[in-house]
Amino acid sequence: MTLRAPEAHRSNALHAGAWWLWALGLATAASRTTNPLLLGLLVGVAGYVVAARRTDAPWARSYGAFVKLGLGVLAIRLVFSVLLGSPIPGTHVLLTLPEVPLPEWARGIRIGGRVTAEQLVFALYDGARLATLLICVGAANALANPSRLLKSLPGALYEAGVAVVVAMTFAPNMVADVARLRTARRLRGRPTGGVKALLQIGLPVLEGALERSVAVAASMDARGYGRTARVPRAVRRVTAVLTLGGLLGVCVGMYGMLTAEGDAYGLPFVAAGLLAALVGLRLGGRRSVRTRYRPDRWGVRAWLVAGSGAAVGGLLAVWDETVLRPGVVPLVAPELPVWPALVILLGLVPAFVAPLAPSPKRLS
């Protein structure tokens, strides 16, 4: 069996969940390090895979927005560090801002004052980590088909997923209606700008949105949407406890992984929370009576894509923290650790095994 990447089509499209597991693995690796060289390598790996396997679909254009959002978060983190100070001690004073006197009850908060190179470098490392997390999530949004991801959701989350997809498609449909009506007015020789034209276009747009809502509601009712099977009360209670407890455990674990004091309990809480949530979702799916038409297959390529991201996140999660977090006091230049960098390069596997985007010549 060959693993040479074929051209993507409906029957061999990669499972959307594989892209999300790959991206979450990279994001886990980013949460474990503040080394700007490793974070830059993670961004480069995610960007290369997106460039190699991104399609022309509308959701594939979201990666650039996440990159801009990450850069904005980094800039805001630096500005806050300059204006509000930092608990990081430093000896290399860059400038001194006028300090605003605060009352006694605000002790510990500082506005203005000294700005040191150490605090700026610490803010840069911290902001770069958060920006890398956002970029990894943006890679998953650009590569995973949201409709196929909805089809793969557990039965317990299907109704919420449908609501999210309908809400996300409202704005594109409204923009398309506005463009269609403006074109029609232009062909009739009527003005398309100004307040009067906007008011005349707004009513047909709202009418079209209402008609689509009624049509969607009728089609969902005809397909039995919202109907549930009867399950024992004890099963419903166990399902709620496992799902909510699991999600709470994941939140606690992620908080621990992002803080220096929570390394001991962060990863176990995440693993236990995910296991409990999966069991709860599995039990909750027993209430769903829906069927699936042509479900997506989880094949060898999906295992390779998801496994590469899991390998990157898992190996860096157990790596020595002193190697992944360069010190800022005293201020030293970060070094690129060889073995963690090679581990991050495992994230390039999807660029070679995932199906290729269809070429423009194959439109017939």
C-alpha positions in Angstrom: 0.0 0.0 0.0 1.5 3.3 -1.0 1.1 6.5 1.0 1.8 8.9 -1.9 -0.5 11.8 -1.5 -3.4 11.6 -4.1 -5.5 14.5 -5.3 -8.3 15.2 -2.9 -11.9 14.5 -3.8 -15.1 13.7 -1.9 -14.3 10.0 -1.3 -10.8 10.4 0.0 -10.9 13.7 1.9 -9.0 13.7 5.1 -11.2 13.5 8.2 -11.7 17.0 9.7 -11.0 15.7 13.2 -7.5 14.7 12.1 -6.6 18.3 11.3 -7.9 19.5 14.7 -6.0 16.8 16.6 -2.8 17.8 14.6 -3.3 21.5 15.4 -4.1 20.9 19.0 -0.9 18.9 19.3 1.1 21.8 18.0 -0.8 24.1 20.3 0.1 21.9 23.3 3.7 22.1 22.3 3.5 25.9 22.1 2.0 26.0 25.6 5.0 24.2 27.0 7.8 26.5 25.8 8.6 30.2 25.8 11.7 29.8 23.5 11.0 32.2 20.6 13.1 30.1 18.3 10.9 27.0 19.0 7.7 29.1 18.8 8.8 30.5 15.4 9.5 26.9 14.2 6.0 25.9 15.3 4.5 28.8 13.3 6.6 27.9 10.3 5.5 24.3 10.4 1.8 25.3 10.7 2.2 27.8 7.9 3.9 25.4 5.6 1.3 22.7 6.1 -1.5 25.3 5.5 0.2 26.6 2.3 0.7 23.0 1.0 -2.7 21.6 1.8 -5.1 24.5 1.9 -8.0 24.5 -0.6 -9.9 27.4 -2.3 -12.9 27.1 0.1 -14.0 30.2 2.0 -13.0 28.9 5.4 -9.4 28.3 4.1 -8.9 32.1 4.0 -9.1 32.4 7.8 -5.5 31.6 8.5 -4.3 35.1 7.6 -6.8 36.6 10.0 -5.5 34.4 12.9 -1.9 35.4 12.1 -2.9 39.1 12.3 -4.8 38.3 15.5 -1.7 36.7 17.0 0.5 39.7 16.1 -2.1 42.0 17.6 -2.1 40.0 20.9 1.7 40.2 20.9 1.7 43.9 20.5 -1.0 44.4 23.2 1.1 42.2 25.6 4.1 44.4 25.1 2.1 47.6 25.5 0.6 46.4 28.8 4.0 45.4 30.0 5.3 49.0 29.3 2.3 50.8 30.9 1.5 48.5 33.8 4.9 47.2 34.7 6.0 43.6 35.4 7.0 41.6 38.5 10.1 40.5 36.7 13.1 42.3 38.3 15.6 43.9 35.9 18.8 45.9 35.9 18.9 47.1 32.3 16.6 50.2 32.4 15.5 51.3 28.9 13.4 54.3 29.9 11.4 55.7 32.8 7.8 56.7 32.3 5.9 59.1 34.6 4.4 57.0 37.4 0.7 57.6 38.4 0.2 57.6 42.2 -2.4 55.1 43.3 -4.3 54.8 46.6 -3.2 52.4 49.4 -5.8 49.7 48.5 -4.2 49.4 45.0 -0.8 48.4 46.4 1.0 46.1 44.1 -0.3 47.8 40.9 1.9 50.2 39.1 1.1 52.5 36.2 4.2 53.9 34.5 7.7 53.8 36.1 10.8 52.0 35.0 10.8 49.9 31.8 13.6 47.3 31.8 14.8 45.1 29.0 14.2 42.0 31.2 10.4 42.7 31.5 10.1 43.5 27.8 11.8 40.2 26.9 9.6 38.3 29.3 6.5 40.0 27.8 7.7 39.2 24.3 8.2 35.5 25.2 4.8 35.3 26.9 3.0 37.1 24.1 4.7 35.0 21.4 3.5 31.8 23.1 -0.2 33.0 23.1 0.2 34.2 19.5 1.5 30.8 18.5 -1.5 29.1 20.2 -3.9 31.3 18.1 -2.0 30.6 14.9 -2.2 26.8 15.5 -5.9 27.0 16.0 -6.1 29.1 12.8 -4.4 26.4 10.9 -7.1 23.9 12.0 -9.8 26.4 10.9 -8.2 26.8 7.5 -7.7 23.1 6.8 -10.8 21.4 8.3 -14.1 21.5 6.5 -16.7 22.8 9.0 -19.6 20.9 7.5 -17.7 17.6 7.5 -16.6 18.3 11.0 -20.3 18.7 11.9 -21.1 15.3 10.4 -18.4 13.7 12.6 -19.6 15.3 15.8 -20.9 12.9 18.5 -24.7 12.6 18.7 -24.7 14.5 22.0 -23.2 17.6 20.3 -25.1 17.4 17.0 -27.8 20.0 17.9 -25.3 22.5 19.2 -23.2 22.0 16.2 -26.1 22.6 13.8 -26.9 25.8 15.6 -23.2 27.0 15.3 -23.1 26.1 11.6 -26.4 27.9 10.9 -25.2 31.0 12.8 -21.9 31.0 10.9 -23.5 30.8 7.5 -26.0 33.7 8.2 -23.4 36.5 7.6 -22.1 35.1 4.3 -25.6 34.6 3.0 -26.6 38.1 3.9 -23.5 39.5 2.2 -24.4 37.5 -0.9 -27.9 38.9 -0.8 -26.7 42.5 -0.6 -24.3 42.0 -3.5 -27.1 40.4 -5.6 -29.5 43.2 -4.9 -26.9 45.9 -5.6 -26.2 44.3 -8.9 -29.9 44.1 -9.8 -30.3 47.8 -8.9 -27.3 48.8 -11.0 -28.6 46.9 -14.0 -31.9 48.8 -13.6 -30.1 52.1 -13.5 -30.9 52.8 -9.9 -28.3 54.2 -7.4 -26.6 51.7 -5.1 -25.1 54.1 -2.6 -26.5 56.4 0.0 -28.9 56.0 2.9 -32.0 55.8 0.7 -30.5 52.9 -1.4 -29.4 51.2 1.8 -33.0 51.3 3.2 -34.4 50.0 0.0 -32.0 47.1 0.0 -32.4 46.3 3.7 -36.0 45.2 3.4 -35.5 42.5 0.7 -32.4 41.3 2.6 -34.4 40.8 5.8 -37.2 39.2 3.9 -34.8 36.7 2.3 -33.2 35.9 5.6 -36.7 35.2 7.1 -37.6 33.0 4.2 -34.4 31.0 4.5 -35.0 30.6 8.3 -38.5 29.3 7.7 -37.2 26.9 5.0 -34.4 25.6 7.2 -36.9 25.1 10.1 -39.3 23.2 7.9 -36.6 21.0 6.5 -35.2 20.2 9.9 -38.6 19.4 11.2 -39.2 17.1 8.3 -36.0 15.2 9.0 -36.9 14.7 12.6 -34.4 17.2 14.1 -34.6 17.5 17.9 -36.3 14.1 18.4 -34.6 12.1 21.1 -34.8 8.5 22.3 -35.8 7.6 25.8 -33.0 6.7 28.2 -33.1 5.9 31.9 -32.8 8.9 34.3 -29.7 7.4 35.9 -27.9 7.4 32.5 -28.8 11.0 31.9 -27.4 12.0 35.3 -24.2 10.1 34.8 -23.8 11.6 31.3 -24.2 15.1 32.7 -21.7 14.5 35.5 -19.1 13.0 33.3 -19.4 15.6 30.6 -19.4 18.7 32.8 -16.8 17.2 35.1 -14.6 16.2 32.2 -14.8 19.7 30.6 -14.0 21.3 34.0 -11.0 19.0 34.4 -9.7 20.0 31.0 -10.0 23.7 31.9 -8.1 23.1 35.2 -5.5 21.1 33.4 -4.9 23.6 30.6 -4.6 26.4 33.3 -2.0 24.2 35.1 0.0 23.6 31.8 0.1 27.4 31.2 1.5 28.2 34.6 4.8 27.3 36.2 3.3 26.0 39.4 0.8 23.6 37.7 3.1 21.4 35.7 2.6 18.5 38.2 -1.2 18.3 37.8 -1.8 19.9 34.4 -1.3 17.0 32.1 -3.1 14.4 34.4 -6.1 16.7 34.7 -6.3 17.2 30.9 -6.0 13.4 30.3 -8.6 12.5 32.9 -10.9 15.3 31.8 -10.8 14.3 28.2 -11.5 10.6 29.1 -14.5 11.6 31.2 -15.9 14.0 28.6 -15.5 11.4 25.8 -17.4 8.8 27.9 -20.1 11.3 28.7 -20.5 12.3 25.1 -20.6 8.6 24.1 -23.4 8.0 26.6 -25.2 11.2 25.6 -25.2 10.0 22.0 -27.7 7.3 23.0 -30.4 9.9 23.0 -29.8 10.8 19.4 -31.9 8.9 16.8 -30.2 10.4 13.7 -28.4 8.4 11.0 -25.4 9.4 9.0 -25.1 9.3 5.2 -21.7 8.4 3.9 -19.7 9.1 7.1 -16.1 10.2 6.8 -13.6 7.4 7.1 -10.7 7.6 9.5 -7.9 6.0 7.4 -4.2 5.6 7.5 -3.5 9.2 6.4 -5.8 10.5 9.2 -3.8 8.4 11.7 -0.5 9.8 10.4 -1.7 13.4 10.5 -3.3 13.2 14.0 -0.4 11.1 15.3 2.2 13.6 14.1 0.6 16.4 16.1 0.1 14.2 19.1 3.8 13.2 19.0 4.9 16.8 18.9 2.6 17.8 21.8 3.3 14.7 23.9 7.1 14.7 23.6 7.4 18.4 24.4 5.0 18.0 27.3 7.4 15.6 29.0 10.6 17.4 28.0 12.9 19.1 30.5 11.4 22.5 31.2 14.8 24.2 31.6 15.5 23.6 28.0 12.2 24.9 26.7 12.0 28.1 28.8 15.0 30.4 28.4 15.8 32.6 31.3 15.4 36.4 31.3 17.2 37.1 34.6 20.1 37.4 33.8 19.3 38.4 30.3 20.7 35.8 27.8 20.2 35.1 24.2 17.9 32.1 23.5 19.4 29.0 22.0 17.8 26.5 19.7 17.7 23.0 21.3 18.4 20.4 18.6 16.2 17.6 19.7 13.0 19.6 20.5 13.4 21.3 17.2 13.6 17.9 15.4 10.5 16.8 17.3 8.6 19.9 16.1 9.5 19.0 12.5 7.4 15.9 12.9 4.5 18.3 12.5 5.4 18.6 8.7 4.0 15.0 8.1 0.6 16.3 6.9 2.3 18.3 4.1 3.4 15.0 2.6 0.7 12.5 3.4 -2.6 14.5 3.3 -4.5 14.6 0.0 -3.5 17.4 -2.3 -6.0 20.2 -3.1 -7.7 19.7 -6.4 -6.0 21.5 -9.3 -7.9 24.2 -11.2 -7.9 22.2 -14.4 -10.1 19.5 -12.8 -13.3 21.6 -12.7 -15.4 19.5 -15.0 
